Amino acid sequence: MAVDLLQRMLDTLLGETTRVIVQVPINSDFLWKEGITATELEYRLRKHIAEMDFEKAAKLFLELTKEEQSNMILSAGFDTFHLTIYAFMNYLLQHHESSEIHDLTSSLMLHPLCHLEGACVIALFHAKKAVELDPDNIEWYINLLMFEKHPDAWFAQTEVEEVYRRIKELESKNQK
């Protein structure tokens, strides 16, 4: 029954496409909300995610710039609050792991999906993985500081001090 409902929703979505802009129908809220418009590329990305066709979604995602990737994933997260987007990000991490994808996944969980139980802890995990994969990128350390006083994530004071020390070290290294 759920598969039939999903298929009807996708049929409705596909019936309302235009060449450049997609006006999403009111009754298709799986990965859309009323009145949302998107580029054809974003529409296709969301469609593949909704259909759980992560291979096709990944192919599209990886062709985007970092800014486009971030905008489309976070926009989908804020528009829908749907966990399928996190499932897609995990697929990407299994097949194309990078500090950038971990950072984007952290942002997805910390911001649009923050209402989910355990989302902040998951966000912290991905932020730490971004640092682990690229320990010379100061941006990842700065992002870790968002968890310093966050009530839903336990970030030890010794870890916070290490992050501050590492930021100072990287800043002095970059100034030379």
Secondary structure, DSSP 8 states (H G I E B T S, - for coil): -HHHHHHHHHHHHHHT--SSEEE--TT--SS--TT-EEEHHHHHHHHHHHTT-HHHHHHHHHTS-HHHHHHHHHHHHHHH--THHHHHHHHHHHHH--HHHHHHHHHHHHTTTTTSTTHHHHHHHHHHHHHHH-TT-HHHHHHHGGGTT-TTS---HHHHHHHHHHHHHHHHHHH-
